[in-house]
Amino acid sequence: MSDPSIPKELFEENERTAPTQEGRRFVRIGPFRTESGGYLPDVTIAYETWGRLEGEGENAVLICHALSGDSHAVGWWSALVGPGKAIDTERYFVVCMNALGGCQGSTGPSSPAEDGRPWGSRFPILTLGDVVEAHKRALEKIGIRRLLAVAGGSMGGMQALEWTVRFPGLVDRAFVAASCAAHTPMQIAFNEVARQAIQRDPKWRGGDYPPDDQPSDGLAVARMLGHLTYLSPESFERKFSRRLQSKDRFEFTLGVEFEVESYLKHQGEKFTRRFDANSLLILTRAIDYFQLRDLSASTSRYLFVSFTSDWIYPSWQSQALAEMAWAAGLEAQHRVIDLPYGHDSFLLDGERQGLLVDRFLRENRR
């Protein structure tokens, strides 16, 4: 029996995260040299836009997606992005781009190299600086040279921070949700377990697997682990407790006994149909490399939001970001929202978070 107090989207990966070709466009930014020394001879970035652009970007809001997201921000962040919502697509010109290294239209490990074969193991290691640099070039190609705001949660929040220090003066304000200045050893450890699940799958083949036969078992386990970090103990307890899956007694097997086991298995298998294993490896490594030492180069103002039940990106990390901004003499605020949904709260909360974001985007710079 479902708990009506828990949003359906917390446990169901539906159209808000499903890839879509509707409205998706592509821009080629040419050759690209990565910070690791790698070289991509021709990079494409997939993006979507909503609203009407004013000038060179005076009303432009760039949305940066989290690890498994894509360019369809009105889908996966529907709580905040859309007509009449906090990031109002009728008031602002909203842009969202698929990350370099991803697998939803932007150049990534599954994209064809010059020889026609997927990049696979030949794809260079990336940093989030590379992702932001590629998106900056893509924005220029489509005529945007300044941003009212950049916004994102988790990995998207790290990109938003990178924007403000890499291109000072270009971004007026940044909304950063459930994110951090650098991963802790525990956060890195969770990502490494996910990577090991993929790399120890025999079908990974060192990264050079056929497009129709990727290491799905390893990728599914990596996603199952991810779900454990995205949610909260309270949400799992309220949704599943210790209920058995379609039975009233143990069968004493190693098969599925509990509802929560069935849920994790289903989510893992479904994820393999829309995501590439090598992209997960590349992007989790980029997140782990990210380290923001200070905000002294920035001229932006900040809104940091965190959630009481988010144990993987706890509130102290957002507080540290706010203190970093204050130390640099910048305008910043940190708001902690009490919700029981874990890290996914930033995707689900359109009410409390929405009020903060709406006010933040509308108010004049002091």
PyMOL commands that set and color helices and strands:
alter all, ss='L'
color gray80, all
select helices_A, chain A and resi 8-10+73-76+120-122+128-141+155-166+185-199+202-207+216-230+233-239+259-271+277-289+315-327+342-348+352-362
alter helices_A, ss='H'
color red, helices_A
select strands_A, chain A and resi 25-33+39-50+60-64+81-82+87-88+93-97+147-153+171-177+301-307+332-337
alter strands_A, ss='S'
color yellow, strands_A
deselect
rebuild
show_as cartoon
